[in-house]
Amino acid sequence: MGAAVGAQAKHHGAEVLWCPDGRSASTKERAERYGLTPVIHVDEMTERADFILSLCPPAVAEDVARSIAAHAYTGTYVDANAVSPATMVNINAIMRASGATVVDGSVIGSPPSASKSTRLYLSGASEALPPVAQLFAGSAVQAHLLPGDIGQASALKMSYGSYQKTSRVLAAVSYALARDYGVETELLDIARGRVSSYLAETAYFPKVAARAWRWAPEMHEVARALREAGLPSDLANASAAVMSRWESLKDSSMDVVQVLDHLHEAPDTEPS
């Protein structure tokens, strides 16, 4: 993702630097393929770069920020990693201590290419966002500026990722259970009858909440079936735990906002 996004900035005439030190052969091959400019050390990068874009595994995002801050970087630091708003606040503090301008970013989509576009959402100080967006003007990276401060772009990434990643895993577990009982063809036939994503069907949330009192026990039965088949039951149990926050809404008729507010109210008997 990092090399592909960086390469898109070249479309607008930017020179894109990267540091090969400690990187794998495959990373080096991608950088060379995209025509990125190597620098010998990170200190050279911090001296030359007006913008530094961090795209790395989220577990090391803070470490990367510390390594850049250690060189007293004072340019614009764009953290576009899949990190929580709280982690982004920490990164902001790390980089601002070195004198850098910080932009919170999130990448939604596959690596950009000639056939695929990627969205880059940006939040932070309003004056810092347009120069970052301009880097990708006319490229396959579509920059979107968000109102609000540090944490907004990260919150969007976490909100989307919590559904996208979990739904993929849940689909795999569901298919595995169907396959164990020889009904995977029928499951696929049912699924193909749908034409939209549950994530877009927000009007259905109140209906789920009103039925949670009977759906939660159903999810416990799903968990039991998964365990009997030797499959992970964690997602089913977690769904039941979420529904337990809606148990008091039995057969109610609330609006979406009221239903979502109830998700913040943990019942006394919520499973650990």
C-alpha positions in Angstrom: 0.0 0.0 0.0 2.7 2.5 0.9 4.6 2.2 -2.3 1.4 2.3 -4.4 0.1 5.4 -2.7 3.5 7.0 -2.8 3.7 6.4 -6.5 0.5 8.2 -7.1 2.1 11.4 -5.8 4.6 11.2 -8.6 1.7 11.9 -11.1 1.6 15.5 -9.8 5.4 15.9 -10.0 6.5 15.1 -6.5 9.7 13.3 -5.8 8.9 10.4 -3.5 11.7 9.3 -1.2 12.0 6.0 0.7 14.7 4.5 2.9 15.8 0.9 2.0 17.6 0.4 5.3 16.3 -2.8 7.0 13.6 -3.3 4.3 12.8 -6.6 2.6 13.7 -7.6 -0.9 10.1 -7.5 -2.0 9.7 -4.0 -0.6 12.8 -2.9 -2.5 11.4 -4.5 -5.7 8.2 -2.5 -5.3 10.0 0.8 -4.7 12.1 0.3 -7.7 9.1 -0.7 -9.8 7.3 2.5 -8.9 10.3 4.6 -9.4 10.7 5.9 -5.8 14.0 7.7 -4.9 16.1 5.9 -2.3 17.8 7.7 0.6 20.7 6.3 2.6 19.3 7.1 6.1 16.1 8.4 7.8 17.9 11.6 8.7 18.3 12.4 5.0 14.6 11.8 4.5 13.7 14.1 7.4 16.0 16.8 6.0 14.7 16.6 2.5 11.0 15.7 2.8 8.3 18.4 3.0 5.8 15.6 3.8 6.2 12.2 5.4 3.5 9.7 4.9 3.4 6.8 7.4 1.7 3.6 6.0 2.8 0.6 8.1 1.4 -2.2 10.3 -0.7 -0.4 13.0 1.2 -2.1 15.8 4.3 -0.2 15.0 2.7 3.2 14.0 3.8 4.9 17.2 7.3 3.5 16.9 7.6 4.9 13.4 6.5 8.3 14.6 9.1 8.2 17.4 11.8 7.3 14.9 10.9 10.3 12.8 10.5 12.7 15.8 13.9 11.6 17.0 15.3 13.5 14.0 13.5 16.7 14.9 11.3 16.6 11.8 9.4 19.8 11.3 7.5 19.2 8.1 4.1 17.7 7.7 3.6 14.2 9.1 0.6 12.3 7.7 -0.2 9.2 9.7 -2.5 7.1 7.4 -2.4 3.9 9.4 -5.3 1.9 10.7 -5.1 3.1 14.3 -7.6 4.1 16.9 -8.4 7.8 17.6 -6.6 7.4 20.9 -3.5 6.0 19.3 -3.7 8.9 16.8 -3.7 11.4 19.6 -0.5 9.8 21.0 1.1 10.0 17.6 0.0 13.6 17.3 1.7 14.4 20.7 4.9 12.6 19.6 5.2 14.5 16.4 4.2 17.9 17.6 6.9 17.7 20.3 9.4 17.6 17.4 7.8 20.6 15.7 6.0 18.8 13.0 2.5 19.5 11.6 0.4 16.4 12.0 -2.4 15.2 9.7 -4.6 12.3 10.6 -5.3 10.1 7.5 -7.0 6.9 6.7 -6.9 4.8 3.5 -10.0 3.1 2.4 -9.7 0.6 -0.5 -7.2 -1.5 -2.3 -3.7 -0.2 -3.4 -4.3 2.4 -6.1 -3.4 1.5 -9.7 -4.3 2.2 -13.3 -7.6 0.4 -12.8 -8.4 1.0 -9.1 -8.8 4.2 -7.1 -8.3 4.6 -3.4 -9.8 7.1 -0.9 -7.6 9.0 1.4 -9.5 10.7 4.2 -7.7 13.6 6.0 -8.5 15.5 9.2 -6.6 17.9 11.4 -5.8 21.6 11.2 -7.8 22.9 8.3 -4.8 24.8 6.8 -2.7 21.6 6.7 -5.1 19.4 4.7 -5.2 21.0 1.2 -1.4 20.8 0.6 -1.6 17.0 1.4 -4.6 16.6 -0.9 -2.9 18.5 -3.6 -0.1 15.9 -3.7 -2.6 13.4 -5.1 -4.5 15.7 -7.5 -5.3 13.9 -10.7 -4.1 10.6 -9.4 -5.9 7.3 -8.4 -5.8 8.5 -4.8 -9.0 10.5 -4.1 -8.4 12.8 -1.1 -11.4 13.7 1.1 -11.1 16.5 3.7 -13.0 15.8 6.9 -14.3 18.5 9.3 -12.9 18.1 12.8 -9.5 17.6 14.3 -7.1 14.8 14.8 -8.9 11.5 15.3 -11.7 12.0 12.8 -10.0 10.1 9.9 -8.9 7.4 12.2 -12.4 7.0 13.6 -13.8 6.6 10.1 -11.2 3.9 9.4 -12.0 2.0 12.6 -15.8 2.3 12.0 -15.5 0.9 8.5 -12.9 -1.7 9.4 -14.9 -3.0 12.3 -17.6 -4.1 9.9 -15.6 -4.9 6.8 -13.0 -7.1 8.4 -15.3 -8.8 10.9 -18.0 -9.5 8.3 -15.4 -11.2 6.1 -14.3 -13.4 9.0 -17.9 -14.1 10.0 -18.7 -15.1 6.4 -15.8 -17.6 6.4 -16.9 -19.2 9.7 -20.6 -19.4 8.5 -19.5 -21.0 5.2 -17.3 -23.5 7.1 -20.2 -24.6 9.2 -22.5 -24.9 6.2 -19.8 -26.9 4.4 -19.4 -29.3 7.3 -23.1 -30.2 6.9 -23.1 -30.2 3.1 -25.4 -27.2 2.7 -22.9 -24.6 1.4 -24.6 -24.5 -2.0 -27.9 -23.5 -0.4 -26.2 -20.9 1.8 -24.6 -19.3 -1.3 -27.9 -19.3 -3.0 -29.5 -17.4 -0.1 -26.7 -15.0 0.1 -26.7 -14.2 -3.6 -30.3 -13.1 -3.3 -29.1 -10.0 -1.5 -28.0 -6.9 -3.5 -26.9 -4.5 -0.8 -24.7 -4.4 2.3 -26.1 -4.6 5.8 -23.8 -1.6 6.6 -26.0 0.6 4.4 -29.3 -0.6 5.9 -29.3 1.6 9.0 -33.1 1.8 9.0 -33.0 -1.9 10.0 -31.1 -1.3 13.3 -34.2 -0.6 15.4 -35.8 -3.9 14.2 -32.7 -5.7 15.3 -32.8 -4.0 18.7 -36.5 -4.9 19.2 -35.8 -8.5 18.4 -32.5 -8.8 20.3 -34.2 -10.5 23.3 -34.9 -13.6 21.1 -32.0 -13.2 18.7 -29.3 -13.3 21.5 -30.3 -16.9 22.5 -30.3 -17.9 18.9 -26.7 -16.7 18.7 -25.8 -18.8 21.7 -27.2 -21.8 19.8 -25.1 -20.8 16.8 -22.1 -20.7 19.1 -22.9 -24.2 20.3 -23.2 -25.5 16.7 -19.9 -24.0 15.9 -18.1 -25.5 18.9 -19.6 -28.9 18.0 -18.1 -28.6 14.6 -14.7 -27.6 16.0 -15.1 -24.1 14.7 -14.4 -20.8 16.5 -17.5 -19.5 18.3 -16.2 -16.2 19.5 -18.0 -14.0 16.9 -21.3 -15.6 17.7 -20.9 -15.1 21.4 -19.8 -11.6 20.8 -22.9 -10.9 18.8 -25.0 -12.2 21.7 -23.1 -9.9 24.1 -23.9 -6.9 21.8 -27.6 -7.9 21.7 -27.7 -8.1 25.5 -27.4 -4.3 25.5 -30.7 -4.1 23.6 -32.7 -6.7 25.7 -34.7 -3.9 27.4 -35.9 -2.8 24.0 -38.1 -5.9 23.5 -40.7 -5.2 20.8 -40.0 -1.5 21.1 -40.3 1.1 18.3 -37.3 3.5 18.7 -35.5 5.5 16.1 -32.0 4.8 14.9 -30.4 7.4 17.2 -32.1 6.0 20.3 -31.1 2.5 19.4 -27.5 3.4 18.9 -27.4 5.3 22.2 -28.4 2.1 23.9 -25.3 0.4 22.7 -23.3 2.6 25.1 -25.3 1.3 28.1 -23.8 -2.0 29.4 -26.3 -4.1 31.3 -25.4 -5.4 34.8 -25.4 -8.9 33.6 -23.4 -8.4 30.4 -21.2 -11.5 29.7 -17.5 -10.8 30.2 
